[in-house]
């Protein structure tokens, strides 16, 4: 409470272990659930047809990585 999206950072990692910082566009509460959502913008130059591992960090604590696939 009391913090905004600037307190959260996000990054993506590809199969070659290249790291891409992601812009955090929104952090907010999900109505009816005990957690928040984080909306990030992926870089425009990411190639299609590959998977990325995405993680978010708040106050030094980094989340588990979630795999997303680019089509």
N, C-alpha and C positions, 0 to 999 in steps of 0.2 A: 504493500500500500504506500502511496505517496511517490512512487517512482514511475518514470515513463520509459518509452522505448529506448532512450539513449543509455539506459542501464544494462541493456541486453546486447550482446554481440552474437553473430552467427557466422559459420563458415561451412564450405562444402569441400570435399576431397574426392578426386577422381581415382581411377584404378592405378594411375602412374604416381600417385601420392602428391599430385599438384594440389595446392590449397588455394581456394578462392574465397576472399572475404565477401560476405553477403550484407546488403543493406537491409536493416530491420525497419520495416514500414509501419508495423502496428503490433502492439502487445495489449491484450485485453482479456477480460473474464468471459468465459463461455457460460451463458445463462443456463442455470439448472445443473451445472457440473462443478466439482471442486478443483478445477484447474483453469489455466489461462491458455490462450492461443497466441502464437507468434507467427506473423506474416512477414516473409522475407522476399526480396527480389533477387532472382537469379541473374547472373551476368548475361548480356545479350550474345556474347561470343562463345557460349558453351556449345560444343558439338552435339549433334543428336545421336541417338542410338547407344548411349552409355549410361551407366549408373553412377550416382553420386552419393556420398555419405554426408549427411547434414547434421550439424550439432549446434546447440545454442549455449551461451555462457551468461550467467548472472552472478555478480559478486564473486568471481573466481571459481564458481562451481559449474562444471560443464556437463551437459546432458549426455545420455547415450546417443550413439549415432543412428540416424534413421536413413535407410536406403531409399532413394527415389530414382526412377528411370526416366531418361530423356527420350522422347520419341520424335 
